Amino acid sequence: MAETALADVLVLFGATGDLAQRMLLPSLYFLDADGLLPDRLRLVATARTEMTREAFQEAARKAIAARAAPDGLDEKVWKRFADRLDYVGANAADAEGLAPLKAAVGEARRPIFYLALSPSLYGRVCRALELSGLAGPEARIVLEKPIGRDLESSRAINATVGDVFSEDRIFRIDHYLGKETVQNLMALRFGNIFFEPLWNNQTIDHVQITVAETEGVGERWPYYDEYGALRDMVQNHMLQLLCLVAMEPPSDLQPDSVRTEKVKVLKSLRPFTRADAAMNSVRGQYVAGVVGGQTVASYETERGQASDTDTFVALRADIANWRWAGVPFFLRTGKRLPERRTQIAIQFKSVPHSIFEDAAHADLTPNRLVIDLQPDEDIELLLMNKAPGLSQGGLRLQSLPLSLSLLHTYSGPGFRRRIAYERLLLDVICGSSTLFVRRDEVERAWEWVDGVASSWTDSRMAPKPYAAGSWGPAGAFALIERSGRAWYD
């Protein structure tokens, strides 16, 4: 990346919040430790809270040390990082309130403004940046999801931000795209010739995408009650994973080449109708149950009153194009499920004819490509293999995995699982937007999700209860079993 494209200051709004303390500051520290931050890059943290630079640095040190366990902080790196790190108390939504921040930014030509704030503030902050003179022609802005609550509000936010920053300077972040295994999916598909001829409806039976969380909503309920699982997870994370699986090969890895192919997938998603609500979707909300051996409360208990918010969603999505016609994509996500797991399972079809007899024929199972994103990052291709040994029944078969586990392949001194934000922050600093979401991408995703939400409203579909610690309502199993398939658990 050309030196002229490198940012010279990164301004972190909402610096005292959970995201900044738990993810962003540790990510910046690790980038510094690896020598990946430009020497002249300054970091300016800001929030409404008034505190000294020293007090903020002490809080940041504790947050980073917790993330750096068990190795702990490298004091030499911390000294270098702390020298970069300043703190300024400021009102981000008011041009006059940004005066202290403007003084701290100084003469920087290519500032980055990272809004770790509520999306409801995005428009006001951008206007304040413009009126204060901070939003110069080379300034960049980073927006966290969700951008809006539906298509209408998303368009309004994007329009306001777009009035201040050109599209090439807007970085809409989805941290799932920073995960090593998500990026490895592109390497797997487009760096190996033998997958592409098989990546279609001739050989793939169906695709499952699961994002399961064991924790409940807890104190986040005011936000979650407004969005629910559909808007919080499906609209961004899950549809991004679907796009990466289903997209056509781009001509190159330039930002618009990749993002245009993802938009084509979103355009091809078959719209939801009222009839689809009952047949192809399930809404759920957790009630009291047991997770990890601990009794946990219901969502309504955490919230303090009754609610029709979905904490679990299962959907069947169909892509209307030549490559994927007839291949269902099954999506499910929820809170208070039995385990924490983010996984893509690509199920291939059975062999067209079995030459095996008796027991070996019963052993024969279709191939499956399983991509695990968390808690472990792994890619497994399940293949049929002859079971060793002798038997009177003749040949016996068993399914064995070929694994591309990051932990097993790259374990050893110096290896560390990176925080997904590290990759994305580095790309913003360098001005590369390939792994960020374009405006039409966001709006196409909202258009499809709004159709799902409308189908629920039209059919008066309320969330079904499911016990915490289970895999969701019974309807989630019926949804996939109607097609003669089952969830990969």
ZATI-651857 format. One record per residue (C-alpha): residue in three letters; y, z, x. Coordinates in steps of 0.02 Angstrom, whole numbers. Layout:
<atoms>
(ALA,(Y,Z,X)),
...
</atoms>
This chain:
<atoms>
(MET,(0,0,0)),
(ALA,(169,-49,66)),
(GLU,(276,94,129)),
(THR,(417,40,12)),
(ALA,(305,74,-141)),
(LEU,(270,255,-95)),
(ALA,(355,388,-198)),
(ASP,(473,506,-108)),
(VAL,(474,652,-231)),
(LEU,(356,710,-367)),
(VAL,(435,815,-505)),
(LEU,(308,916,-603)),
(PHE,(371,968,-775)),
(GLY,(276,1111,-857)),
(ALA,(233,1178,-685)),
(THR,(193,1355,-747)),
(GLY,(70,1290,-878)),
(ASP,(-119,1288,-873)),
(LEU,(-140,1104,-827)),
(ALA,(-20,1113,-681)),
(GLN,(-92,1275,-612)),
(ARG,(-275,1236,-639)),
(MET,(-280,1050,-598)),
(LEU,(-121,968,-534)),
(LEU,(-64,1087,-397)),
(PRO,(-241,1106,-325)),
(SER,(-260,916,-329)),
(LEU,(-98,892,-232)),
(TYR,(-152,1025,-106)),
(PHE,(-319,938,-76)),
(LEU,(-232,771,-54)),
(ASP,(-121,853,76)),
(ALA,(-273,930,161)),
(ASP,(-351,756,174)),
(GLY,(-193,682,247)),
(LEU,(-165,570,96)),
(LEU,(9,628,45)),
(PRO,(153,532,123)),
(ASP,(236,636,258)),
(ARG,(405,629,172)),
(LEU,(344,665,-4)),
(ARG,(427,819,-80)),
(LEU,(358,916,-229)),
(VAL,(478,992,-354)),
(ALA,(400,1103,-488)),
(THR,(502,1141,-642)),
(ALA,(487,1237,-805)),
(ARG,(600,1335,-921)),
(THR,(550,1498,-837)),
(GLU,(674,1561,-709)),
(MET,(592,1617,-548)),
(THR,(619,1602,-363)),
(ARG,(536,1473,-254)),
(GLU,(440,1611,-166)),
(ALA,(374,1682,-330)),
(PHE,(315,1512,-389)),
(GLN,(233,1476,-222)),
(GLU,(138,1640,-232)),
(ALA,(74,1594,-406)),
(ALA,(28,1420,-344)),
(ARG,(-62,1493,-194)),
(LYS,(-172,1601,-306)),
(ALA,(-212,1454,-420)),
(ILE,(-257,1341,-274)),
(ALA,(-359,1475,-186)),
(ALA,(-462,1499,-344)),
(ARG,(-498,1312,-348)),
(ALA,(-534,1305,-161)),
(ALA,(-671,1437,-170)),
(PRO,(-786,1472,-84)),
(ASP,(-707,1397,71)),
(GLY,(-534,1465,31)),
(LEU,(-365,1401,87)),
(ASP,(-335,1321,254)),
(GLU,(-180,1415,312)),
(LYS,(-117,1269,415)),
(VAL,(-129,1153,266)),
(TRP,(-51,1283,151)),
(LYS,(98,1301,267)),
(ARG,(126,1113,265)),
(PHE,(102,1106,76)),
(ALA,(218,1253,43)),
(ASP,(354,1172,148)),
(ARG,(349,1025,26)),
(LEU,(347,1133,-130)),
(ASP,(507,1187,-217)),
(TYR,(537,1264,-388)),
(VAL,(684,1241,-506)),
(GLY,(707,1319,-677)),
(ALA,(774,1187,-798)),
(ASN,(780,1134,-980)),
(ALA,(690,966,-975)),
(ALA,(744,912,-1149)),
(ASP,(931,921,-1114)),
(ALA,(1033,814,-993)),
(GLU,(1147,958,-947)),
(GLY,(997,1072,-926)),
(LEU,(929,952,-795)),
(ALA,(1077,977,-679)),
(PRO,(984,1100,-564)),
(LEU,(839,979,-555)),
(LYS,(951,833,-512)),
(ALA,(1020,932,-366)),
(ALA,(843,967,-305)),
(VAL,(790,784,-320)),
(GLY,(942,733,-219)),
(GLU,(950,555,-156)),
(ALA,(767,512,-187)),
(ARG,(749,329,-238)),
(ARG,(570,329,-304)),
(PRO,(542,492,-398)),
(ILE,(388,525,-504)),
(PHE,(413,627,-661)),
(TYR,(248,703,-717)),
(LEU,(262,771,-895)),
(ALA,(130,908,-911)),
(LEU,(212,947,-1077)),
(SER,(180,930,-1263)),
(PRO,(186,745,-1313)),
(SER,(315,793,-1444)),
(LEU,(439,817,-1300)),
(TYR,(409,650,-1214)),
(GLY,(549,557,-1301)),
(ARG,(678,694,-1279)),
(VAL,(637,718,-1095)),
(CYS,(650,532,-1060)),
(ARG,(820,524,-1145)),
(ALA,(878,674,-1044)),
(LEU,(817,594,-883)),
(GLU,(914,436,-927)),
(LEU,(1075,527,-973)),
(SER,(1067,637,-818)),
(GLY,(1050,485,-705)),
(LEU,(878,535,-642)),
(ALA,(785,387,-718)),
(GLY,(833,260,-586)),
(PRO,(762,83,-574)),
(GLU,(617,135,-462)),
(ALA,(574,300,-549)),
(ARG,(399,320,-622)),
(ILE,(341,429,-764)),
(VAL,(169,502,-799)),
(LEU,(118,544,-978)),
(GLU,(-30,654,-1024)),
(LYS,(-135,617,-1177)),
(PRO,(-129,618,-1324)),
(ILE,(15,498,-1347)),
(GLY,(48,528,-1530)),
(ARG,(-63,586,-1671)),
(ASP,(-88,416,-1750)),
(LEU,(-32,236,-1727)),
(GLU,(139,264,-1804)),
(SER,(184,415,-1697)),
(SER,(110,333,-1542)),
(ARG,(219,180,-1567)),
(ALA,(372,290,-1589)),
(ILE,(338,385,-1426)),
(ASN,(298,226,-1330)),
(ALA,(457,143,-1395)),
(THR,(567,289,-1342)),
(VAL,(487,302,-1170)),
(GLY,(495,112,-1153)),
(ASP,(681,113,-1184)),
(VAL,(704,212,-1024)),
(PHE,(558,157,-913)),
(SER,(486,-19,-899)),
(GLU,(300,-35,-935)),
(ASP,(254,-57,-751)),
(ARG,(331,114,-715)),
(ILE,(241,208,-855)),
(PHE,(76,289,-804)),
(ARG,(-22,351,-956)),
(ILE,(-155,462,-883)),
(ASP,(-333,490,-943)),
(HIS,(-414,603,-815)),
(TYR,(-589,537,-858)),
(LEU,(-540,375,-770)),
(GLY,(-516,473,-609)),
(LYS,(-696,535,-605)),
(GLU,(-801,464,-464)),
(THR,(-944,415,-579)),
(VAL,(-829,323,-701)),
(GLN,(-762,219,-558)),
(ASN,(-939,198,-493)),
(LEU,(-985,120,-660)),
(MET,(-872,-26,-614)),
(ALA,(-950,-35,-441)),
(LEU,(-1124,-31,-520)),
(ARG,(-1085,-169,-645)),
(PHE,(-980,-286,-539)),
(GLY,(-1045,-251,-364)),
(ASN,(-1228,-285,-401)),
(ILE,(-1285,-456,-459)),
(PHE,(-1443,-400,-549)),
(PHE,(-1354,-298,-685)),
(GLU,(-1240,-432,-757)),
(PRO,(-1379,-547,-825)),
(LEU,(-1453,-395,-915)),
(TRP,(-1289,-324,-980)),
(ASN,(-1295,-396,-1156)),
(ASN,(-1380,-393,-1326)),
(GLN,(-1531,-487,-1261)),
(THR,(-1593,-339,-1159)),
(ILE,(-1492,-184,-1213)),
(ASP,(-1548,-98,-1373)),
(HIS,(-1406,27,-1394)),
(VAL,(-1282,138,-1301)),
(GLN,(-1252,325,-1322)),
(ILE,(-1095,415,-1263)),
(THR,(-1095,605,-1273)),
(VAL,(-954,725,-1231)),
(ALA,(-1018,900,-1266)),
(GLU,(-925,1063,-1235)),
(THR,(-993,1240,-1248)),
(GLU,(-826,1326,-1267)),
(GLY,(-734,1347,-1431)),
(VAL,(-554,1311,-1472)),
(GLY,(-493,1490,-1444)),
(GLU,(-306,1506,-1418)),
(ARG,(-283,1317,-1419)),
(TRP,(-309,1311,-1607)),
(PRO,(-126,1269,-1652)),
(TYR,(-142,1107,-1553)),
(TYR,(-323,1075,-1600)),
(ASP,(-295,1106,-1785)),
(GLU,(-172,961,-1786)),
(TYR,(-283,839,-1691)),
(GLY,(-467,884,-1710)),
(ALA,(-610,809,-1613)),
(LEU,(-578,631,-1672)),
(ARG,(-400,622,-1608)),
(ASP,(-424,739,-1460)),
(MET,(-578,657,-1383)),
(VAL,(-631,495,-1468)),
(GLN,(-463,406,-1463)),
(ASN,(-444,422,-1276)),
(HIS,(-591,483,-1170)),
(MET,(-734,411,-1272)),
(LEU,(-656,243,-1310)),
(GLN,(-610,225,-1126)),
(LEU,(-792,252,-1078)),
(LEU,(-847,129,-1211)),
(CYS,(-725,-1,-1144)),
(LEU,(-788,17,-965)),
(VAL,(-968,-9,-1023)),
(ALA,(-928,-156,-1138)),
(MET,(-787,-250,-1050)),
(GLU,(-809,-424,-978)),
(PRO,(-800,-442,-788)),
(PRO,(-615,-451,-739)),
(SER,(-557,-585,-618)),
(ASP,(-502,-449,-495)),
(LEU,(-454,-265,-491)),
(GLN,(-269,-294,-521)),
(PRO,(-204,-176,-656)),
(ASP,(-177,-304,-792)),
(SER,(-341,-394,-757)),
(VAL,(-442,-236,-792)),
(ARG,(-336,-171,-935)),
(THR,(-333,-339,-1025)),
(GLU,(-523,-341,-1030)),
(LYS,(-524,-165,-1103)),
(VAL,(-401,-217,-1238)),
(LYS,(-516,-361,-1286)),
(VAL,(-655,-234,-1319)),
(LEU,(-541,-128,-1428)),
(LYS,(-489,-283,-1525)),
(SER,(-673,-323,-1555)),
(LEU,(-719,-153,-1628)),
(ARG,(-771,-179,-1808)),
(PRO,(-647,-85,-1920)),
(PHE,(-711,64,-2017)),
(THR,(-718,52,-2206)),
(ARG,(-741,181,-2342)),
(ALA,(-927,138,-2348)),
(ASP,(-940,171,-2161)),
(ALA,(-882,351,-2183)),
(ALA,(-1046,407,-2259)),
(MET,(-1164,291,-2165)),
(ASN,(-1087,280,-1992)),
(SER,(-992,441,-1962)),
(VAL,(-1015,629,-1968)),
(ARG,(-883,766,-1967)),
(GLY,(-926,944,-1922)),
(GLN,(-849,1114,-1895)),
(TYR,(-936,1256,-1803)),
(VAL,(-977,1420,-1887)),
(ALA,(-1036,1579,-1800)),
(GLY,(-1185,1561,-1686)),
(VAL,(-1253,1592,-1512)),
(VAL,(-1198,1497,-1356)),
(GLY,(-1267,1542,-1185)),
(GLY,(-1344,1700,-1254)),
(GLN,(-1178,1762,-1324)),
(THR,(-1132,1778,-1507)),
(VAL,(-974,1677,-1543)),
(ALA,(-858,1668,-1693)),
(SER,(-829,1523,-1810)),
(TYR,(-682,1404,-1794)),
(GLU,(-603,1476,-1951)),
(THR,(-616,1652,-1879)),
(GLU,(-529,1595,-1720)),
(ARG,(-395,1509,-1822)),
(GLY,(-375,1653,-1944)),
(GLN,(-394,1553,-2105)),
(ALA,(-488,1408,-2184)),
(SER,(-465,1235,-2109)),
(ASP,(-535,1059,-2132)),
(THR,(-516,1016,-1947)),
(ASP,(-664,927,-1867)),
(THR,(-734,1008,-1710)),
(PHE,(-880,886,-1704)),
(VAL,(-883,698,-1731)),
(ALA,(-1026,573,-1723)),
(LEU,(-993,388,-1750)),
(ARG,(-1079,221,-1743)),
(ALA,(-964,89,-1669)),
(ASP,(-1003,-97,-1671)),
(ILE,(-922,-227,-1559)),
(ALA,(-904,-397,-1641)),
(ASN,(-922,-518,-1497)),
(TRP,(-1059,-627,-1421)),
(ARG,(-1109,-504,-1286)),
(TRP,(-1132,-351,-1398)),
(ALA,(-1168,-416,-1573)),
(GLY,(-1308,-310,-1645)),
(VAL,(-1297,-173,-1511)),
(PRO,(-1238,-9,-1588)),
(PHE,(-1134,113,-1486)),
(PHE,(-1166,292,-1541)),
(LEU,(-1029,417,-1499)),
(ARG,(-1036,606,-1520)),
(THR,(-923,746,-1462)),
(GLY,(-901,925,-1511)),
(LYS,(-856,1104,-1471)),
(ARG,(-981,1248,-1462)),
(LEU,(-1130,1135,-1424)),
(PRO,(-1283,1197,-1326)),
(GLU,(-1228,1129,-1157)),
(ARG,(-1081,1053,-1066)),
(ARG,(-1118,870,-1040)),
(THR,(-1027,704,-1026)),
(GLN,(-1151,563,-1021)),
(ILE,(-1172,377,-1052)),
(ALA,(-1350,322,-1090)),
(ILE,(-1385,135,-1095)),
(GLN,(-1552,106,-1180)),
(PHE,(-1640,-57,-1140)),
(LYS,(-1761,-143,-1257)),
(SER,(-1949,-130,-1243)),
(VAL,(-2044,-262,-1145)),
(PRO,(-2080,-407,-1263)),
(HIS,(-2268,-395,-1235)),
(SER,(-2374,-259,-1158)),
(ILE,(-2517,-311,-1046)),
(PHE,(-2577,-132,-1033)),
(GLU,(-2716,-56,-1136)),
(ASP,(-2760,110,-1212)),
(ALA,(-2675,259,-1128)),
(ALA,(-2563,153,-1016)),
(HIS,(-2496,62,-1168)),
(ALA,(-2448,229,-1245)),
(ASP,(-2363,279,-1083)),
(LEU,(-2249,126,-1085)),
(THR,(-2069,171,-1124)),
(PRO,(-1911,64,-1117)),
(ASN,(-1798,74,-965)),
(ARG,(-1641,178,-977)),
(LEU,(-1485,189,-869)),
(VAL,(-1409,365,-880)),
(ILE,(-1235,396,-810)),
(ASP,(-1190,582,-799)),
(LEU,(-1006,624,-775)),
(GLN,(-1015,813,-792)),
(PRO,(-1067,945,-749)),
(ASP,(-1158,843,-615)),
(GLU,(-1110,667,-565)),
(ASP,(-1263,557,-560)),
(ILE,(-1327,385,-606)),
(GLU,(-1512,369,-646)),
(LEU,(-1611,212,-686)),
(LEU,(-1776,257,-769)),
(LEU,(-1914,134,-721)),
(MET,(-2099,122,-762)),
(ASN,(-2213,162,-616)),
(LYS,(-2401,178,-594)),
(ALA,(-2451,359,-596)),
(PRO,(-2544,403,-435)),
(GLY,(-2729,444,-442)),
(LEU,(-2882,382,-535)),
(SER,(-2932,395,-717)),
(GLN,(-3075,328,-821)),
(GLY,(-2949,250,-938)),
(GLY,(-2888,131,-804)),
(LEU,(-2707,113,-754)),
(ARG,(-2586,252,-806)),
(LEU,(-2397,236,-810)),
(GLN,(-2254,358,-795)),
(SER,(-2064,344,-804)),
(LEU,(-1977,388,-640)),
(PRO,(-1791,393,-598)),
(LEU,(-1699,300,-463)),
(SER,(-1551,414,-430)),
(LEU,(-1377,386,-359)),
(SER,(-1331,571,-363)),
(LEU,(-1167,604,-275)),
(LEU,(-1219,782,-233)),
(HIS,(-1385,728,-156)),
(THR,(-1324,570,-70)),
(TYR,(-1163,639,3)),
(SER,(-1200,824,20)),
(GLY,(-1168,903,187)),
(PRO,(-1026,972,292)),
(GLY,(-857,915,230)),
(PHE,(-916,846,63)),
(ARG,(-823,910,-88)),
(ARG,(-823,858,-269)),
(ARG,(-650,796,-301)),
(ILE,(-544,842,-449)),
(ALA,(-521,685,-555)),
(TYR,(-333,706,-547)),
(GLU,(-334,681,-358)),
(ARG,(-374,496,-373)),
(LEU,(-246,471,-512)),
(LEU,(-106,566,-426)),
(LEU,(-134,466,-268)),
(ASP,(-126,304,-367)),
(VAL,(38,356,-449)),
(ILE,(112,399,-280)),
(CYS,(59,228,-215)),
(GLY,(114,136,-372)),
(SER,(-59,74,-425)),
(SER,(-87,74,-613)),
(THR,(-264,3,-626)),
(LEU,(-340,168,-684)),
(PHE,(-201,203,-809)),
(VAL,(-188,153,-991)),
(ARG,(-72,14,-1049)),
(ARG,(32,28,-1206)),
(ASP,(-66,-99,-1308)),
(GLU,(-227,-11,-1254)),
(VAL,(-166,154,-1326)),
(GLU,(-108,74,-1487)),
(ARG,(-268,-27,-1514)),
(ALA,(-369,133,-1492)),
(TRP,(-260,223,-1619)),
(GLU,(-276,79,-1741)),
(TRP,(-466,96,-1740)),
(VAL,(-464,286,-1747)),
(ASP,(-339,282,-1890)),
(GLY,(-465,174,-1983)),
(VAL,(-598,307,-1959)),
(ALA,(-480,445,-2018)),
(SER,(-427,341,-2169)),
(SER,(-609,312,-2217)),
(TRP,(-634,501,-2216)),
(THR,(-481,528,-2324)),
(ASP,(-527,391,-2448)),
(SER,(-703,459,-2468)),
(ARG,(-645,642,-2468)),
(MET,(-764,680,-2326)),
(ALA,(-750,862,-2273)),
(PRO,(-824,932,-2111)),
(LYS,(-1003,994,-2125)),
(PRO,(-1039,1165,-2050)),
(TYR,(-1149,1179,-1897)),
(ALA,(-1203,1336,-1805)),
(ALA,(-1121,1363,-1636)),
(GLY,(-1253,1326,-1504)),
(SER,(-1331,1182,-1603)),
(TRP,(-1309,994,-1581)),
(GLY,(-1200,977,-1735)),
(PRO,(-1233,949,-1920)),
(ALA,(-1399,877,-1978)),
(GLY,(-1307,718,-2027)),
(ALA,(-1280,678,-1843)),
(PHE,(-1468,657,-1821)),
(ALA,(-1483,557,-1981)),
(LEU,(-1343,441,-1924)),
(ILE,(-1442,378,-1774)),
(GLU,(-1615,397,-1850)),
(ARG,(-1570,277,-1991)),
(SER,(-1574,140,-1860)),
(GLY,(-1743,196,-1793)),
(ARG,(-1669,279,-1638)),
(ALA,(-1639,457,-1578)),
(TRP,(-1511,550,-1474)),
(TYR,(-1555,564,-1291)),
(ASP,(-1568,752,-1263)),
</atoms>
